[in-house]
Amino acid sequence: MPLVTALPTITIRPARPDEASFLSGLAFRSKAYWGYSREFMDACRDELTIAPGTLVANPSFVAEGDGAAAGFYILERLDDTRVELADLFVEPEHIGTGVGRALMQHAIAAARESGYAIMVIQADPSAEPFYTAAGAVTVGTRPSDSIQGRDLPLMELPLAMPAR
C-alpha cells in the first residue's frame, strides 16, 4: 500500500468537463488500490471511465489539496426522492486522510439540499465499512456492471434530517 499523505486543507469545487480523462485515471488508480488483478481492472475500465458529459449532466465535485485533485464524486438522480452516489474515488496516497470523508459529507449535504430523501450506493466490498461509518445501511446486492457473476453491496443512506 502506498504512503499516506495528509493534506493541510481540502477544497471541494465543481468538476470541469475537461477533467474527465484525469478523473477516469484517478478512479482507476483508486480502485486498483484494493489489490485487484490486472484482468479484473481491465474488466472495470469502461465502468471507471468518466465522460465529460457526465460531469456536465450531474452534480460532480473534486476535492483539491495543495493545488492537485485528491478525489471526486458524482451524484446521479434516480427519481424524485432518490439519488445515487455513482462515483466516489480518492487518490491512493490520500486514502485514510479524511479526503473521502470530506467528499462524502459534501455529497450528503448536496443531496439533502436538492431535496432527496435517500442516497443509493453500490459499494465496492472494500468500501462498505466506509459507507457504513457514514450512515449507510446494506439493503441487498446488485450485480456488477463489469464482472459477470459478481454481486456488490447495495446500500442506502437516509438523507432526511432528524427531528429536533
N, CA and C atoms as an extended XYZ file, in Angstrom:
492
Properties=species:S:1:pos:R:3:atomname:S:1:resname:S:1:resid:I:1 pbc="F F F"
N         0.843       -1.175        0.000 N   MET     1
C         0.000        0.000        0.000 CA  MET     1
C         0.889        1.240        0.000 C   MET     1
N         0.464        2.278       -0.741 N   PRO     2
C         1.278        3.472       -0.841 CA  PRO     2
C         1.318        4.254        0.465 C   PRO     2
N         2.307        5.109        0.547 N   LEU     3
C         2.444        6.013        1.681 CA  LEU     3
C         1.234        6.932        1.734 C   LEU     3
N         0.652        7.119        2.923 N   VAL     4
C        -0.482        8.004        3.097 CA  VAL     4
C         0.039        9.422        3.273 C   VAL     4
N        -0.497       10.348        2.488 N   THR     5
C        -0.080       11.734        2.534 CA  THR     5
C        -1.242       12.596        2.985 C   THR     5
N        -1.104       13.212        4.147 N   ALA     6
C        -2.151       14.088        4.665 CA  ALA     6
C        -2.094       15.429        3.945 C   ALA     6
N        -3.251       16.026        3.713 N   LEU     7
C        -3.333       17.339        3.084 CA  LEU     7
C        -3.649       18.369        4.156 C   LEU     7
N        -2.980       19.532        4.119 N   PRO     8
C        -3.256       20.540        5.139 CA  PRO     8
C        -4.669       21.104        5.038 C   PRO     8
N        -5.145       21.352        3.827 N   THR     9
C        -6.509       21.836        3.637 CA  THR     9
C        -7.092       21.170        2.403 C   THR     9
N        -8.395       20.972        2.449 N   ILE    10
C        -9.114       20.373        1.326 CA  ILE    10
C       -10.166       21.375        0.881 C   ILE    10
N       -10.199       21.641       -0.407 N   THR    11
C       -11.232       22.482       -1.003 CA  THR    11
C       -12.043       21.597       -1.929 C   THR    11
N       -13.361       21.712       -1.858 N   ILE    12
C       -14.223       20.940       -2.755 CA  ILE    12
C       -14.887       21.922       -3.708 C   ILE    12
N       -14.721       21.659       -4.987 N   ARG    13
C       -15.219       22.544       -6.041 CA  ARG    13
C       -15.900       21.711       -7.127 C   ARG    13
N       -16.728       22.361       -7.962 N   PRO    14
C       -17.354       21.626       -9.065 CA  PRO    14
C       -16.305       21.061      -10.025 C   PRO    14
N       -16.567       19.867      -10.517 N   ALA    15
C       -15.700       19.253      -11.527 CA  ALA    15
C       -15.933       19.944      -12.865 C   ALA    15
N       -14.903       19.938      -13.695 N   ARG    16
C       -14.987       20.533      -15.030 CA  ARG    16
C       -14.947       19.420      -16.083 C   ARG    16
N       -15.669       19.586      -17.188 N   PRO    17
C       -15.672       18.562      -18.237 CA  PRO    17
C       -14.271       18.226      -18.757 C   PRO    17
N       -13.373       19.210      -18.785 N   ASP    18
C       -12.031       18.947      -19.305 CA  ASP    18
C       -11.200       18.077      -18.360 C   ASP    18
N       -11.736       17.766      -17.176 N   GLU    19
C       -11.046       16.905      -16.215 CA  GLU    19
C       -11.451       15.433      -16.339 C   GLU    19
N       -12.357       15.124      -17.254 N   ALA    20
C       -12.902       13.766      -17.340 CA  ALA    20
C       -11.818       12.708      -17.481 C   ALA    20
N       -10.859       12.928      -18.336 N   SER    21
C        -9.799       11.942      -18.533 CA  SER    21
C        -8.961       11.769      -17.270 C   SER    21
N        -8.587       12.865      -16.637 N   PHE    22
C        -7.811       12.777      -15.400 CA  PHE    22
C        -8.609       12.057      -14.312 C   PHE    22
N        -9.898       12.387      -14.175 N   LEU    23
C       -10.720       11.754      -13.137 CA  LEU    23
C       -10.922       10.270      -13.422 C   LEU    23
N       -10.982        9.891      -14.690 N   SER    24
C       -11.049        8.469      -15.040 CA  SER    24
C        -9.803        7.748      -14.541 C   SER    24
N        -8.644        8.342      -14.748 N   GLY    25
C        -7.396        7.764      -14.257 CA  GLY    25
C        -7.367        7.687      -12.742 C   GLY    25
N        -7.871        8.730      -12.088 N   LEU    26
C        -7.940        8.736      -10.625 CA  LEU    26
C        -8.824        7.585      -10.146 C   LEU    26
N        -9.994        7.407      -10.785 N   ALA    27
C       -10.899        6.319      -10.409 CA  ALA    27
C       -10.204        4.969      -10.578 C   ALA    27
N        -9.480        4.798      -11.663 N   PHE    28
C        -8.784        3.547      -11.924 CA  PHE    28
C        -7.707        3.295      -10.865 C   PHE    28
N        -6.915        4.326      -10.536 N   ARG    29
C        -5.869        4.178       -9.506 CA  ARG    29
C        -6.481        3.863       -8.148 C   ARG    29
N        -7.599        4.516       -7.841 N   SER    30
C        -8.260        4.305       -6.555 CA  SER    30
C        -8.795        2.878       -6.435 C   SER    30
N        -9.414        2.388       -7.497 N   LYS    31
C        -9.946        1.010       -7.495 CA  LYS    31
C        -8.798        0.001       -7.368 C   LYS    31
N        -7.702        0.244       -8.076 N   ALA    32
C        -6.549       -0.664       -8.062 CA  ALA    32
C        -5.891       -0.734       -6.683 C   ALA    32
N        -6.082        0.302       -5.867 N   TYR    33
C        -5.516        0.352       -4.516 CA  TYR    33
C        -5.878       -0.898       -3.713 C   TYR    33
N        -7.045       -1.463       -3.987 N   TRP    34
C        -7.545       -2.602       -3.195 CA  TRP    34
C        -6.949       -3.934       -3.618 C   TRP    34
N        -5.971       -3.913       -4.519 N   GLY    35
C        -5.227       -5.125       -4.846 CA  GLY    35
C        -5.857       -6.028       -5.883 C   GLY    35
N        -6.748       -5.495       -6.693 N   TYR    36
C        -7.382       -6.310       -7.726 CA  TYR    36
C        -6.371       -6.691       -8.809 C   TYR    36
N        -6.612       -7.816       -9.464 N   SER    37
C        -5.733       -8.291      -10.528 CA  SER    37
C        -5.835       -7.397      -11.760 C   SER    37
N        -4.857       -7.521      -12.641 N   ARG    38
C        -4.856       -6.757      -13.893 CA  ARG    38
C        -6.097       -7.102      -14.720 C   ARG    38
N        -6.463       -8.392      -14.754 N   GLU    39
C        -7.637       -8.815      -15.522 CA  GLU    39
C        -8.909       -8.165      -14.963 C   GLU    39
N        -9.018       -8.138      -13.648 N   PHE    40
C       -10.174       -7.518      -13.003 CA  PHE    40
C       -10.229       -6.037      -13.366 C   PHE    40
N        -9.090       -5.356      -13.237 N   MET    41
C        -9.045       -3.927      -13.524 CA  MET    41
C        -9.363       -3.644      -14.989 C   MET    41
N        -8.865       -4.481      -15.881 N   ASP    42
C        -9.179       -4.309      -17.303 CA  ASP    42
C       -10.684       -4.441      -17.541 C   ASP    42
N       -11.325       -5.358      -16.840 N   ALA    43
C       -12.772       -5.556      -16.977 CA  ALA    43
C       -13.556       -4.351      -16.455 C   ALA    43
N       -12.977       -3.603      -15.524 N   CYS    44
C       -13.641       -2.442      -14.924 CA  CYS    44
C       -13.375       -1.135      -15.664 C   CYS    44
N       -12.463       -1.155      -16.633 N   ARG    45
C       -12.012        0.099      -17.262 CA  ARG    45
C       -13.173        0.934      -17.821 C   ARG    45
N       -14.085        0.320      -18.553 N   ASP    46
C       -15.199        1.097      -19.122 CA  ASP    46
C       -16.055        1.720      -18.035 C   ASP    46
N       -16.342        0.945      -17.004 N   GLU    47
C       -17.181        1.452      -15.909 CA  GLU    47
C       -16.494        2.599      -15.163 C   GLU    47
N       -15.176        2.593      -15.118 N   LEU    48
C       -14.426        3.630      -14.402 CA  LEU    48
C       -14.094        4.835      -15.279 C   LEU    48
N       -14.491        4.791      -16.538 N   THR    49
C       -14.223        5.906      -17.449 CA  THR    49
C       -15.329        6.951      -17.313 C   THR    49
N       -14.919        8.165      -17.019 N   ILE    50
C       -15.849        9.279      -16.821 CA  ILE    50
C       -15.919       10.079      -18.119 C   ILE    50
N       -17.122       10.252      -18.645 N   ALA    51
C       -17.321       11.051      -19.853 CA  ALA    51
C       -17.493       12.522      -19.470 C   ALA    51
N       -16.988       13.446      -20.286 N   PRO    52
C       -17.181       14.863      -19.991 CA  PRO    52
C       -18.658       15.218      -19.775 C   PRO    52
N       -19.543       14.623      -20.579 N   GLY    53
C       -20.972       14.901      -20.443 CA  GLY    53
C       -21.542       14.488      -19.100 C   GLY    53
N       -20.968       13.451      -18.497 N   THR    54
C       -21.417       13.009      -17.171 CA  THR    54
C       -21.163       14.102      -16.148 C   THR    54
N       -20.016       14.775      -16.277 N   LEU    55
C       -19.664       15.843      -15.333 CA  LEU    55
C       -20.543       17.073      -15.527 C   LEU    55
N       -21.070       17.257      -16.736 N   VAL    56
C       -21.959       18.384      -17.020 CA  VAL    56
C       -23.378       18.072      -16.552 C   VAL    56
N       -23.827       16.838      -16.782 N   ALA    57
C       -25.221       16.470      -16.538 CA  ALA    57
C       -25.541       16.166      -15.075 C   ALA    57
N       -24.514       15.933      -14.262 N   ASN    58
C       -24.743       15.501      -12.873 CA  ASN    58
C       -23.923       16.342      -11.909 C   ASN    58
N       -24.424       16.501      -10.667 N   PRO    59
C       -23.596       17.163       -9.662 CA  PRO    59
C       -22.297       16.377       -9.487 C   PRO    59
N       -21.185       17.031       -9.777 N   SER    60
C       -19.873       16.384       -9.766 CA  SER    60
C       -18.888       17.328       -9.097 C   SER    60
N       -18.132       16.818       -8.131 N   PHE    61
C       -17.241       17.671       -7.345 CA  PHE    61
C       -15.881       17.030       -7.162 C   PHE    61
N       -14.859       17.877       -7.099 N   VAL    62
C       -13.475       17.461       -6.936 CA  VAL    62
C       -12.949       18.012       -5.622 C   VAL    62
N       -12.248       17.167       -4.869 N   ALA    63
C       -11.538       17.614       -3.667 CA  ALA    63
C       -10.114       17.946       -4.085 C   ALA    63
N        -9.676       19.148       -3.751 N   GLU    64
C        -8.319       19.576       -4.069 CA  GLU    64
C        -7.556       19.845       -2.794 C   GLU    64
N        -6.287       19.536       -2.831 N   GLY    65
C        -5.371       19.864       -1.750 CA  GLY    65
C        -4.022       20.145       -2.347 C   GLY    65
N        -3.388       21.184       -1.882 N   ASP    66
C        -2.083       21.573       -2.424 CA  ASP    66
C        -2.121       21.757       -3.935 C   ASP    66
N        -3.251       22.248       -4.464 N   GLY    67
C        -3.370       22.540       -5.886 CA  GLY    67
C        -3.584       21.345       -6.791 C   GLY    67
N        -3.775       20.167       -6.225 N   ALA    68
C        -3.967       18.958       -7.044 CA  ALA    68
C        -5.244       18.240       -6.614 C   ALA    68
N        -5.873       17.566       -7.578 N   ALA    69
C        -7.070       16.783       -7.275 CA  ALA    69
C        -6.696       15.596       -6.399 C   ALA    69
N        -7.441       15.414       -5.315 N   ALA    70
C        -7.200       14.315       -4.390 CA  ALA    70
C        -8.335       13.301       -4.405 C   ALA    70
N        -9.466       13.654       -5.013 N   GLY    71
C       -10.614       12.755       -5.079 CA  GLY    71
C       -11.779       13.452       -5.749 C   GLY    71
N       -12.852       12.702       -5.985 N   PHE    72
C       -14.046       13.286       -6.597 CA  PHE    72
C       -15.260       12.412       -6.319 C   PHE    72
N       -16.436       13.022       -6.551 N   TYR    73
C       -17.675       12.233       -6.511 CA  TYR    73
C       -18.642       12.754       -7.560 C   TYR    73
N       -19.583       11.881       -7.934 N   ILE    74
C       -20.646       12.207       -8.883 CA  ILE    74
C       -21.959       11.659       -8.331 C   ILE    74
N       -22.999       12.491       -8.355 N   LEU    75
C       -24.343       12.069       -7.967 CA  LEU    75
C       -25.196       11.930       -9.227 C   LEU    75
N       -26.040       10.900       -9.277 N   GLU    76
C       -26.968       10.719      -10.391 CA  GLU    76
C       -28.383       10.557       -9.861 C   GLU    76
N       -29.304       11.365      -10.377 N   ARG    77
C       -30.706       11.315       -9.969 CA  ARG    77
C       -31.317        9.992      -10.407 C   ARG    77
N       -32.004        9.317       -9.481 N   LEU    78
C       -32.751        8.095       -9.818 CA  LEU    78
C       -34.225        8.408      -10.006 C   LEU    78
N       -34.783        9.199       -9.101 N   ASP    79
C       -36.166        9.644       -9.188 CA  ASP    79
C       -36.306       10.859       -8.273 C   ASP    79
N       -37.533       11.282       -7.997 N   ASP    80
C       -37.738       12.497       -7.207 CA  ASP    80
C       -37.203       12.405       -5.783 C   ASP    80
N       -37.105       11.211       -5.236 N   THR    81
C       -36.685       11.070       -3.840 CA  THR    81
C       -35.327       10.408       -3.646 C   THR    81
N       -34.795        9.778       -4.711 N   ARG    82
C       -33.551        9.013       -4.566 CA  ARG    82
C       -32.475        9.495       -5.535 C   ARG    82
N       -31.260        9.546       -5.012 N   VAL    83
C       -30.092        9.903       -5.798 CA  VAL    83
C       -29.044        8.821       -5.570 C   VAL    83
N       -28.244        8.540       -6.598 N   GLU    84
C       -27.197        7.531       -6.439 CA  GLU    84
C       -25.834        8.199       -6.370 C   GLU    84
N       -25.034        7.745       -5.426 N   LEU    85
C       -23.629        8.134       -5.384 CA  LEU    85
C       -22.954        7.258       -6.431 C   LEU    85
N       -22.893        7.768       -7.658 N   ALA    86
C       -22.427        6.971       -8.786 CA  ALA    86
C       -20.932        6.701       -8.706 C   ALA    86
N       -20.191        7.654       -8.181 N   ASP    87
C       -18.736        7.523       -8.060 CA  ASP    87
C       -18.273        8.291       -6.835 C   ASP    87
N       -17.333        7.735       -6.116 N   LEU    88
C       -16.580        8.447       -5.085 CA  LEU    88
C       -15.223        7.749       -5.038 C   LEU    88
N       -14.200        8.460       -5.476 N   PHE    89
C       -12.864        7.891       -5.537 CA  PHE    89
C       -11.853        8.874       -4.967 C   PHE    89
N       -10.821        8.331       -4.329 N   VAL    90
C        -9.762        9.120       -3.707 CA  VAL    90
C        -8.421        8.604       -4.217 C   VAL    90
N        -7.511        9.535       -4.524 N   GLU    91
C        -6.156        9.134       -4.919 CA  GLU    91
C        -5.594        8.220       -3.832 C   GLU    91
N        -4.945        7.122       -4.215 N   PRO    92
C        -4.458        6.163       -3.224 CA  PRO    92
C        -3.624        6.764       -2.095 C   PRO    92
N        -2.770        7.734       -2.400 N   GLU    93
C        -1.933        8.286       -1.326 CA  GLU    93
C        -2.716        9.120       -0.320 C   GLU    93
N        -3.989        9.409       -0.648 N   HIS    94
C        -4.823       10.188        0.273 CA  HIS    94
C        -5.920        9.353        0.942 C   HIS    94
N        -5.991        8.053        0.625 N   ILE    95
C        -6.967        7.184        1.292 CA  ILE    95
C        -6.583        7.102        2.766 C   ILE    95
N        -7.562        7.336        3.626 N   GLY    96
C        -7.325        7.297        5.072 CA  GLY    96
C        -6.923        8.626        5.676 C   GLY    96
N        -6.957        9.706        4.875 N   THR    97
C        -6.536       11.016        5.385 CA  THR    97
C        -7.692       11.966        5.644 C   THR    97
N        -8.918       11.562        5.329 N   GLY    98
C       -10.074       12.436        5.522 CA  GLY    98
C       -10.636       12.993        4.227 C   GLY    98
N        -9.952       12.779        3.105 N   VAL    99
C       -10.455       13.270        1.820 CA  VAL    99
C       -11.784       12.598        1.488 C   VAL    99
N       -11.854       11.286        1.609 N   GLY   100
C       -13.095       10.559        1.329 CA  GLY   100
C       -14.224       10.991        2.243 C   GLY   100
N       -13.915       11.166        3.510 N   ARG   101
C       -14.935       11.611        4.476 CA  ARG   101
C       -15.452       13.001        4.097 C   ARG   101
N       -14.544       13.910        3.713 N   ALA   102
C       -14.960       15.259        3.305 CA  ALA   102
C       -15.841       15.199        2.060 C   ALA   102
N       -15.466       14.371        1.093 N   LEU   103
C       -16.287       14.216       -0.111 CA  LEU   103
C       -17.655       13.637        0.230 C   LEU   103
N       -17.681       12.640        1.109 N   MET   104
C       -18.953       12.010        1.485 CA  MET   104
C       -19.857       13.012        2.190 C   MET   104
N       -19.313       13.784        3.101 N   GLN   105
C       -20.108       14.794        3.806 CA  GLN   105
C       -20.658       15.828        2.822 C   GLN   105
N       -19.822       16.228        1.870 N   HIS   106
C       -20.250       17.189        0.855 CA  HIS   106
C       -21.370       16.589       -0.004 C   HIS   106
N       -21.215       15.324       -0.401 N   ALA   107
C       -22.232       14.652       -1.223 CA  ALA   107
C       -23.561       14.550       -0.475 C   ALA   107
N       -23.500       14.217        0.796 N   ILE   108
C       -24.728       14.127        1.604 CA  ILE   108
C       -25.404       15.489        1.676 C   ILE   108
N       -24.625       16.529        1.935 N   ALA   109
C       -25.191       17.881        2.023 CA  ALA   109
C       -25.794       18.306        0.685 C   ALA   109
N       -25.092       18.021       -0.419 N   ALA   110
C       -25.598       18.392       -1.745 CA  ALA   110
C       -26.900       17.658       -2.052 C   ALA   110
N       -26.976       16.384       -1.716 N   ALA   111
C       -28.185       15.600       -1.967 CA  ALA   111
C       -29.348       16.107       -1.112 C   ALA   111
N       -29.061       16.422        0.142 N   ARG   112
C       -30.111       16.975        1.014 CA  ARG   112
C       -30.626       18.296        0.474 C   ARG   112
N       -29.701       19.173        0.081 N   GLU   113
C       -30.089       20.492       -0.441 CA  GLU   113
C       -30.935       20.365       -1.695 C   GLU   113
N       -30.743       19.301       -2.445 N   SER   114
C       -31.525       19.068       -3.659 CA  SER   114
C       -32.862       18.399       -3.363 C   SER   114
N       -33.123       18.078       -2.102 N   GLY   115
C       -34.414       17.540       -1.701 CA  GLY   115
C       -34.555       16.037       -1.747 C   GLY   115
N       -33.459       15.319       -1.938 N   TYR   116
C       -33.545       13.862       -1.963 CA  TYR   116
C       -33.698       13.310       -0.550 C   TYR   116
N       -34.381       12.168       -0.436 N   ALA   117
C       -34.604       11.524        0.859 CA  ALA   117
C       -33.647       10.358        1.093 C   ALA   117
N       -33.159        9.744        0.013 N   ILE   118
C       -32.309        8.555        0.136 CA  ILE   118
C       -31.165        8.643       -0.877 C   ILE   118
N       -29.968        8.308       -0.403 N   MET   119
C       -28.822        8.157       -1.286 CA  MET   119
C       -28.568        6.660       -1.445 C   MET   119
N       -28.536        6.198       -2.680 N   VAL   120
C       -28.270        4.798       -3.008 CA  VAL   120
C       -26.788        4.684       -3.344 C   VAL   120
N       -26.163        3.621       -2.849 N   ILE   121
C       -24.734        3.410       -3.080 CA  ILE   121
C       -24.505        1.953       -3.447 C   ILE   121
N       -23.900        1.713       -4.609 N   GLN   122
C       -23.404        0.377       -4.943 CA  GLN   122
C       -21.942        0.392       -4.538 C   GLN   122
N       -21.618       -0.297       -3.471 N   ALA   123
C       -20.290       -0.203       -2.874 CA  ALA   123
C       -19.356       -1.298       -3.347 C   ALA   123
N       -18.100       -0.939       -3.485 N   ASP   124
C       -17.060       -1.958       -3.597 CA  ASP   124
C       -17.019       -2.628       -2.226 C   ASP   124
N       -16.859       -3.939       -2.150 N   PRO   125
C       -16.826       -4.585       -0.837 CA  PRO   125
C       -15.786       -3.981        0.114 C   PRO   125
N       -14.675       -3.514       -0.411 N   SER   126
C       -13.648       -2.906        0.441 CA  SER   126
C       -14.087       -1.562        1.003 C   SER   126
N       -15.031       -0.894        0.335 N   ALA   127
C       -15.502        0.414        0.774 CA  ALA   127
C       -16.768        0.336        1.630 C   ALA   127
N       -17.354       -0.840        1.745 N   GLU   128
C       -18.593       -0.967        2.510 CA  GLU   128
C       -18.455       -0.429        3.936 C   GLU   128
N       -17.371       -0.726        4.671 N   PRO   129
C       -17.242       -0.162        6.025 CA  PRO   129
C       -17.190        1.371        6.034 C   PRO   129
N       -16.589        1.974        5.021 N   PHE   130
C       -16.541        3.437        4.909 CA  PHE   130
C       -17.959        4.005        4.822 C   PHE   130
N       -18.781        3.415        3.960 N   TYR   131
C       -20.144        3.903        3.791 CA  TYR   131
C       -21.007        3.609        5.020 C   TYR   131
N       -20.760        2.489        5.671 N   THR   132
C       -21.475        2.194        6.919 CA  THR   132
C       -21.156        3.254        7.964 C   THR   132
N       -19.898        3.638        8.066 N   ALA   133
C       -19.495        4.681        9.029 CA  ALA   133
C       -20.156        6.018        8.714 C   ALA   133
N       -20.498        6.248        7.438 N   ALA   134
C       -21.159        7.487        7.034 CA  ALA   134
C       -22.668        7.442        7.281 C   ALA   134
N       -23.178        6.273        7.691 N   GLY   135
C       -24.605        6.148        7.993 CA  GLY   135
C       -25.393        5.297        7.030 C   GLY   135
N       -24.747        4.727        6.027 N   ALA   136
C       -25.457        3.884        5.061 CA  ALA   136
C       -25.685        2.491        5.636 C   ALA   136
N       -26.736        1.851        5.162 N   VAL   137
C       -27.113        0.509        5.591 CA  VAL   137
C       -27.179       -0.393        4.356 C   VAL   137
N       -26.603       -1.574        4.454 N   THR   138
C       -26.673       -2.530        3.349 CA  THR   138
C       -28.087       -3.091        3.279 C   THR   138
N       -28.703       -2.976        2.086 N   VAL   139
C       -30.088       -3.412        1.911 CA  VAL   139
C       -30.202       -4.586        0.954 C   VAL   139
N       -29.087       -5.008        0.390 N   GLY   140
C       -29.104       -6.121       -0.562 CA  GLY   140
C       -27.840       -6.111       -1.387 C   GLY   140
N       -27.953       -6.653       -2.592 N   THR   141
C       -26.829       -6.660       -3.521 CA  THR   141
C       -27.324       -6.240       -4.893 C   THR   141
N       -26.377       -5.877       -5.746 N   ARG   142
C       -26.674       -5.533       -7.135 CA  ARG   142
C       -25.569       -6.152       -7.981 C   ARG   142
N       -25.929       -6.738       -9.128 N   PRO   143
C       -24.896       -7.310       -9.988 CA  PRO   143
C       -23.918       -6.239      -10.478 C   PRO   143
N       -22.664       -6.593      -10.532 N   SER   144
C       -21.625       -5.713      -11.065 CA  SER   144
C       -21.882       -5.460      -12.538 C   SER   144
N       -21.625       -4.227      -12.971 N   ASP   145
C       -21.734       -3.901      -14.394 CA  ASP   145
C       -20.511       -4.388      -15.166 C   ASP   145
N       -19.432       -4.724      -14.448 N   SER   146
C       -18.170       -5.070      -15.098 CA  SER   146
C       -17.814       -6.547      -15.047 C   SER   146
N       -18.171       -7.215      -13.957 N   ILE   147
C       -17.740       -8.593      -13.721 CA  ILE   147
C       -18.975       -9.481      -13.621 C   ILE   147
N       -19.200      -10.311      -14.643 N   GLN   148
C       -20.356      -11.195      -14.648 CA  GLN   148
C       -20.284      -12.154      -13.460 C   GLN   148
N       -21.415      -12.313      -12.763 N   GLY   149
C       -21.491      -13.218      -11.632 CA  GLY   149
C       -21.044      -12.613      -10.306 C   GLY   149
N       -20.598      -11.371      -10.326 N   ARG   150
C       -20.144      -10.709       -9.098 CA  ARG   150
C       -21.254       -9.786       -8.607 C   ARG   150
N       -21.656       -9.972       -7.351 N   ASP   151
C       -22.654       -9.107       -6.737 CA  ASP   151
C       -21.960       -8.149       -5.786 C   ASP   151
N       -22.431       -6.908       -5.771 N   LEU   152
C       -21.855       -5.866       -4.932 CA  LEU   152
C       -22.852       -5.422       -3.891 C   LEU   152
N       -22.371       -4.994       -2.724 N   PRO   153
C       -23.282       -4.494       -1.703 CA  PRO   153
C       -24.092       -3.302       -2.226 C   PRO   153
N       -25.382       -3.341       -2.017 N   LEU   154
C       -26.272       -2.234       -2.339 CA  LEU   154
C       -26.672       -1.598       -1.020 C   LEU   154
N       -26.383       -0.311       -0.895 N   MET   155
C       -26.586        0.384        0.371 CA  MET   155
C       -27.520        1.571        0.172 C   MET   155
N       -28.144        1.989        1.263 N   GLU   156
C       -28.964        3.199        1.255 CA  GLU   156
C       -28.601        4.039        2.468 C   GLU   156
N       -28.559        5.332        2.240 N   LEU   157
C       -28.277        6.272        3.313 CA  LEU   157
C       -29.448        7.236        3.393 C   LEU   157
N       -30.193        7.228        4.523 N   PRO   158
C       -31.311        8.160        4.657 CA  PRO   158
C       -30.778        9.584        4.760 C   PRO   158
N       -31.415       10.506        4.040 N   LEU   159
C       -30.936       11.876        3.994 CA  LEU   159
C       -31.797       12.856        4.791 C   LEU   159
N       -32.971       12.396        5.218 N   ALA   160
C       -33.838       13.295        5.985 CA  ALA   160
C       -33.131       13.697        7.275 C   ALA   160
N       -33.199       14.964        7.577 N   MET   161
C       -32.603       15.471        8.805 CA  MET   161
C       -33.424       14.988        9.990 C   MET   161
N       -32.772       14.519       11.066 N   PRO   162
C       -33.534       14.075       12.226 CA  PRO   162
C       -34.294       15.236       12.868 C   PRO   162
N       -35.467       14.922       13.395 N   ALA   163
C       -36.270       15.950       14.082 CA  ALA   163
C       -35.569       16.376       15.365 C   ALA   163
N       -35.707       17.649       15.674 N   ARG   164
C       -35.063       18.165       16.911 CA  ARG   164
C       -36.062       18.380       17.987 C   ARG   164
